[in-house]
Structure formats: structure tokens, C-alpha cells
Amino acid sequence: MILHDLATAVLRRVDAEDAHGLAILALKLKLGPKGPKDDPILATELAGIALPNPVGLAAGFDKDAEVFTPMLRAGFGFVECGTVTPRPQAGNERPRLFRLPEDRAVINRMGFNNQGLEAFAGRLGARGAGVVGANIGANKDSADRIGDYLTGLKWLWGLASYFTINVSSPNTPGLRALQTKAALEELLGRLAETGAALPPTGAAPMFLKVAPDLEDGEVETIVETCVANGLAGIIVSNTTVSRPPLVSASSDEAGGLSGAPLMGLSTQVLGQFAQAAGGRLALIGVGGIASGADAYAKIRAGASAVQLYSALVYEGPGLVTRIKRDLAARLRADGFASVSAAVGAH
């Protein structure tokens, strides 16, 4: 694992997007790490899905479902691939990914760059064991964005362990408008209808991924709409367009901010969703996780599982093992026999 962390340090000297491409290539060449066996205390359940541990890889790292097996081998309890759109698209112009090292943060305005559903489905269909989710979105130039989500659901039905409906990226103009009440009711209602008409053997839980930048009352509206349309849970949260005080050179770049500065905001919003849901939805906590303490804070705020990505840029792939070791120690220190016992335990 030390060698992989050294490789991470070298990659930090390369352009951020090029470094990510090199990391994907290394993983495809089977040069990734192998994590140790999971501590039994970390075994848990997410919306009926058994997980060896609650630490997942967030969407955005494995956009095209190319390296989910190496990332599971590295120690993640589950991996979310995507965001994938029906048709391939190049995304926004480069540069579009920026490290903020002094802030332990990242700004991206990628714009759902991906190879499209056909390539994505081909790889996902060949997967072996392990929990792998599919994060689906809409093409930037689509005339029917809701139709794009339905297309994604139908293409990947029976291939994914769960689905994430991404309506919260700030980098596709107008996409976040799908979080508003009328639009969300239509989107989730049509997804429910589509899923009900597909073979039940391919059914998988559906999650909605939301932004942390919500107005008063939107949390409750989103929760009730998700419950009414049979969703399994909510992922809190995507990147933020807000800008807390930052000191890094690229802090004024446009796009979504992730990493350490998002930890407080995303955890606060997670707590609001937990209170509004009252146990009716499974919650996944995302945003700023870089330690076992961070993961534990999300779980105690109401998350059944957590996801991370940005911290890997700075900490390397050994981070997931360190987080799991620390999380297990914290659970035992506080007298919890399992992850689920700590969920929402303020």
C-alpha cells in the first residue's frame, strides 16, 4: 500500500485530469492495491443490500464502469459507477478539474463526460461478485431529460446492484431544476412506472442524489416525493456551488466544490434528511470524508453507508483501509456492536 501512496504523490504533480486517467489505466493493468479482510463489525446492510463494510466509492471516479473490480479489491464495500448518459458526450472544455491542495478540496466542471450507455452496460454486464451501483443522468443537449433517465434504467436493468438518479450535478445547465417538487414528482413517478413494467428479476433499489444547496422546505418535499414513489433512499450530497472561505489558487474556478470544505455542510444537510425521513429511507452520506472520524460522523448523523472520492486525490488508495480500521475502533469504543446500531445515534 505504501508504494501506491507514493504513486499518488507523484500523480499530484501531473495535471489533475491526466492524473486521473493514469490512475484508471494503472487499475485496468491490475496495478491497484489489495485491501485486508474486513473487520466483521463493519458488515452492514443498505436498503436490503448486504455490504462487507459501509465505505463506498462515490460516482465520478469510475465514470465508464472500467475499474469497479479493482476498487472493490482495494477495500471499498461498494462502488458506484457513472454518471452515465444515454449517448456518449465529451463534457465541458478542459481544464475542468482543479486541485485545491491547501484546502484538501477539488473543483470540477466535468459535465458528465462519458462513453455512453452501450459501453457502460457491456462492462457492467460482465461483472462478478460485489456491490456495484449505476449513477444515471441526462445528456446536456437532450430534448427529453426525463426520457434519458428512463432509458438509463431500462438499459441497465438487471445489471446494477442499485441505481442512483443524479439530478444534482451543477455542471449540466438546468439539471438541478429536476429537484423541484413538480419536476421531481414527474421524474420519480415515471421511473416507478417504468420499473414496474420491467422484469421483476432485474429490480434493484433506487436512490436519489441531491445537492447540498437546498432552500427551506426542499428537504421535506424531496423526502415525501421519494417515499411516495417507492425510492429506497437518498444520497446526501453532491458537490456544492457555494464557496466557504478557501485559500488555494484555483478557488475561484467555476464548478462544484468537493473535499474537506464540504464535510460540515453536507453532514448538516444529511441530518436534516434523516430527521425528515424518520427511518423511511436509507441514507448514504457523502462529502468531505477523509478519516474514520468523518465516516463515523456521517453514520451518527443518519447515514447507513458513506461514500468518498476527493480525499483519494490527496491520501491515496490506502485511505480506505485506514478509514475502516478507525471506524471499527470508534464503534467498539462507543459500545456499538454494529454499524447499523450507530446509525442516527447522536
C-alpha positions in Angstrom: 0.0 0.0 0.0 3.0 2.3 0.7 4.0 2.0 -3.0 0.5 3.1 -4.1 0.6 6.1 -1.8 3.9 7.1 -3.2 2.4 6.8 -6.7 -0.4 9.1 -5.5 2.2 11.7 -4.5 3.8 11.5 -8.0 0.4 11.8 -9.7 -0.3 15.0 -7.8 2.4 16.7 -9.8 0.5 15.9 -13.0 -2.5 17.8 -14.4 -5.5 16.7 -12.3 -7.5 15.1 -15.2 -4.4 13.5 -16.7 -3.5 12.0 -13.3 -7.0 10.5 -13.0 -6.6 8.9 -16.5 -3.3 7.4 -15.4 -4.8 6.1 -12.2 -7.6 4.4 -14.2 -5.0 2.9 -16.6 -3.0 1.5 -13.7 -6.1 -0.1 -12.2 -7.0 -1.6 -15.6 -3.5 -3.1 -15.7 -4.2 -4.7 -12.3 -1.6 -2.5 -10.5 -4.0 -1.4 -7.8 -3.8 -2.4 -4.1 -5.5 -5.3 -2.3 -7.1 -4.4 1.0 -7.1 -6.6 4.0 -10.1 -8.7 5.1 -12.8 -6.6 6.6 -13.4 -6.5 10.3 -16.7 -8.3 11.0 -18.1 -5.3 12.9 -18.2 -3.4 9.7 -20.6 -5.7 7.9 -23.9 -4.0 7.4 -27.0 -3.6 5.2 -28.1 -0.8 2.8 -31.7 -0.9 1.5 -31.6 -4.7 1.7 -28.2 -5.0 0.1 -25.5 -6.8 2.2 -22.3 -4.9 2.4 -18.9 -6.1 3.8 -18.3 -2.6 5.0 -20.1 0.7 4.7 -17.4 2.7 2.9 -18.2 3.1 -0.8 -16.6 4.8 -3.7 -18.6 7.8 -4.9 -19.6 8.3 -8.5 -17.2 10.3 -10.7 -14.1 8.2 -10.2 -15.2 5.2 -12.4 -17.4 7.1 -14.9 -17.4 4.3 -17.5 -17.5 1.2 -15.3 -13.9 0.3 -16.1 -12.3 -0.3 -12.7 -15.1 -1.3 -10.3 -13.4 -4.7 -9.6 -10.0 -3.3 -8.7 -11.7 -0.7 -6.4 -13.7 -3.4 -4.6 -10.4 -5.3 -4.3 -8.8 -2.2 -2.8 -11.3 -2.4 0.1 -14.4 -0.5 -0.8 -17.6 -2.1 0.4 -19.4 -0.9 -2.7 -18.6 1.1 -5.9 -20.8 3.5 -7.7 -20.1 3.9 -11.4 -21.1 6.9 -13.6 -22.6 9.3 -14.2 -23.6 7.7 -17.5 -25.8 9.3 -20.1 -27.6 7.6 -23.0 -25.3 8.9 -25.6 -21.6 9.5 -25.3 -20.6 13.1 -24.6 -17.3 14.9 -24.3 -18.3 17.1 -21.4 -17.1 20.6 -20.9 -13.9 22.1 -22.2 -10.6 21.5 -20.4 -9.3 22.5 -18.0 -12.3 21.4 -15.9 -10.8 19.6 -12.9 -8.8 21.6 -10.3 -7.0 20.6 -7.1 -7.1 22.9 -4.1 -4.3 21.3 -2.1 -4.2 23.8 0.8 -7.9 23.3 1.3 -7.8 19.5 0.7 -10.5 20.1 -1.9 -11.4 19.7 -5.6 -13.4 21.8 -8.0 -14.8 20.1 -11.1 -17.0 21.2 -14.0 -16.6 18.0 -16.0 -20.1 18.0 -17.5 -20.9 14.3 -17.5 -18.1 13.3 -19.8 -18.6 9.6 -20.5 -18.7 6.9 -23.2 -22.5 6.3 -23.1 -24.8 3.6 -22.0 -23.8 0.9 -24.6 -20.2 0.7 -23.5 -21.2 1.1 -19.8 -23.7 -1.7 -19.9 -21.3 -4.0 -21.7 -18.8 -3.7 -18.9 -21.3 -3.8 -16.1 -22.9 -6.9 -17.6 -19.6 -8.8 -17.2 -19.1 -8.0 -13.5 -18.5 -10.7 -10.9 -19.2 -10.5 -7.2 -19.5 -7.3 -5.2 -22.0 -4.4 -5.0 -21.8 -2.1 -8.0 -24.3 0.8 -8.4 -25.1 2.7 -11.6 -25.4 6.5 -11.5 -27.6 7.7 -14.4 -28.0 11.1 -15.8 -29.2 13.1 -18.8 -27.3 14.3 -21.9 -26.6 18.0 -21.9 -28.4 18.6 -25.3 -31.3 16.2 -24.6 -34.8 17.3 -25.6 -36.3 15.0 -23.0 -34.2 14.7 -19.9 -36.7 12.6 -18.0 -36.7 10.3 -21.0 -32.9 9.9 -20.7 -33.3 8.6 -17.1 -35.9 6.1 -18.2 -33.5 5.0 -21.0 -30.7 4.5 -18.5 -32.9 2.5 -16.2 -34.1 0.2 -19.0 -30.6 -0.3 -20.4 -29.0 -1.2 -17.1 -32.0 -3.2 -15.6 -30.7 -6.4 -14.1 -27.0 -5.3 -14.4 -26.6 -2.9 -11.4 -26.9 -3.7 -7.6 -28.7 -0.3 -7.3 -29.5 2.8 -9.3 -28.7 6.4 -8.5 -30.8 9.1 -10.1 -28.4 12.1 -10.4 -30.4 15.4 -10.5 -27.8 17.4 -8.6 -24.7 18.0 -10.7 -24.2 21.7 -11.0 -22.3 21.3 -14.3 -25.2 20.4 -16.6 -27.3 23.6 -17.1 -30.8 23.3 -15.6 -30.3 19.8 -14.2 -30.8 20.8 -10.6 -34.3 22.1 -11.5 -35.3 18.5 -11.5 -35.1 18.7 -7.7 -38.1 21.0 -7.6 -41.4 19.5 -6.5 -43.4 19.2 -9.8 -40.3 18.1 -11.8 -39.2 15.6 -9.2 -42.7 14.1 -8.9 -42.9 13.6 -12.7 -39.4 12.1 -12.9 -39.7 9.7 -10.0 -43.3 8.8 -11.0 -42.2 7.9 -14.5 -39.2 5.9 -13.2 -41.5 4.0 -10.8 -43.9 3.2 -13.7 -41.0 2.1 -16.0 -39.5 -0.1 -13.3 -42.9 -1.7 -12.6 -43.2 -2.7 -16.2 -39.7 -4.3 -16.4 -38.9 -7.9 -15.3 -39.0 -8.2 -11.5 -35.9 -10.3 -11.5 -33.9 -7.2 -12.5 -35.2 -4.9 -9.8 -32.8 -3.0 -7.7 -33.1 -0.2 -5.1 -33.2 3.3 -6.4 -31.5 6.3 -4.7 -31.9 10.0 -5.5 -28.6 12.0 -5.3 -29.3 15.6 -4.1 -27.3 18.8 -3.8 -26.4 20.3 -0.5 -27.5 23.7 -1.8 -31.3 23.5 -0.9 -33.8 26.1 0.0 -36.0 26.0 3.1 -38.7 23.3 2.8 -37.0 21.4 0.0 -35.6 18.7 2.2 -39.1 17.7 3.4 -40.5 17.9 -0.1 -37.8 15.7 -1.6 -38.2 13.1 1.2 -42.0 12.9 0.8 -41.7 12.6 -3.0 -39.1 9.8 -2.7 -41.3 7.9 -0.2 -44.4 8.3 -2.3 -42.7 6.9 -5.4 -41.1 3.9 -3.7 -37.4 5.0 -3.8 -35.1 3.2 -1.4 -33.1 6.1 -0.3 -31.2 9.4 -0.8 -27.5 10.2 -1.3 -26.5 13.3 0.5 -24.8 15.1 -1.1 -23.3 16.1 -4.5 -20.8 18.9 -4.8 -21.7 22.5 -3.7 -21.7 25.7 -5.7 -21.3 27.6 -2.5 -17.8 28.8 -1.6 -16.8 28.7 2.1 -13.5 30.5 2.8 -10.8 28.9 0.7 -7.1 29.8 0.3 -5.9 27.7 -2.7 -5.0 29.3 -6.0 -7.9 27.7 -8.0 -10.6 28.5 -5.5 -12.3 31.0 -7.8 -12.9 28.4 -10.6 -16.5 27.7 -11.6 -17.9 24.3 -10.8 -18.8 22.0 -7.9 -16.7 22.0 -4.8 -15.9 18.7 -3.0 -13.5 17.6 -0.4 -12.8 18.7 3.2 -14.7 22.1 3.0 -17.9 20.2 2.1 -17.9 18.0 5.3 -19.7 20.4 7.6 -22.4 21.5 5.1 -23.1 18.0 3.7 -23.3 16.5 7.2 -25.7 19.2 8.4 -28.0 18.6 5.4 -27.7 14.8 5.9 -29.0 15.3 9.4 -32.0 17.3 8.1 -32.8 14.5 5.7 -32.5 11.9 8.5 -34.9 13.9 10.6 -37.4 14.4 7.7 -37.2 10.7 6.6 -37.7 9.3 10.1 -36.3 5.9 9.1 -38.4 5.6 5.9 -35.4 5.9 3.6 -31.9 4.7 3.6 -29.3 7.5 3.5 -25.8 7.5 2.1 -23.6 10.2 3.4 -21.1 11.8 1.0 -19.0 15.0 1.1 -15.6 15.7 2.7 -14.9 12.2 4.2 -11.2 11.8 4.7 -11.0 9.9 8.0 -12.7 7.3 10.2 -13.9 10.2 12.3 -15.6 11.8 9.3 -17.3 8.5 8.3 -18.4 7.9 11.9 -19.9 11.5 12.0 -21.9 10.8 8.9 -23.2 7.5 10.3 -24.2 9.0 13.6 -25.9 11.8 11.6 -28.1 9.2 10.0 -26.2 7.5 7.1 -26.4 3.8 6.7 -23.3 3.9 4.5 -20.9 6.5 3.2 -19.0 7.3 0.0 -15.8 9.2 -0.7 -13.7 10.2 -3.7 -11.9 13.6 -3.4 -9.8 12.5 -0.4 -8.2 9.8 -2.5 -6.6 12.6 -4.6 -4.6 13.6 -1.5 -4.4 10.4 0.6 -4.1 7.6 -2.0 -5.8 4.3 -2.1 -4.5 3.3 1.3 -7.1 5.7 2.8 -10.0 3.3 2.6 -8.2 0.8 4.8 -7.3 3.5 7.4 -10.8 4.7 7.5 -12.3 1.3 8.1 -9.7 0.5 10.8 -10.5 3.7 12.6 -14.3 3.3 12.1 -14.2 -0.2 13.6 -12.2 1.1 16.6 -14.7 4.0 17.2 -17.7 1.7 17.0 -16.2 -0.6 19.7 -15.1 2.3 21.9 -18.6 3.7 22.0 -20.1 0.3 22.7 -21.8 -0.4 19.3 -21.9 -4.0 18.1 -22.5 -3.0 14.5 -22.6 -0.1 12.1 -26.4 -0.2 12.0 -26.6 0.3 15.7 -24.7 3.6 15.4 -26.9 5.0 12.5 -28.5 8.2 13.8 -27.1 7.7 17.3 -26.5 11.4 18.2 
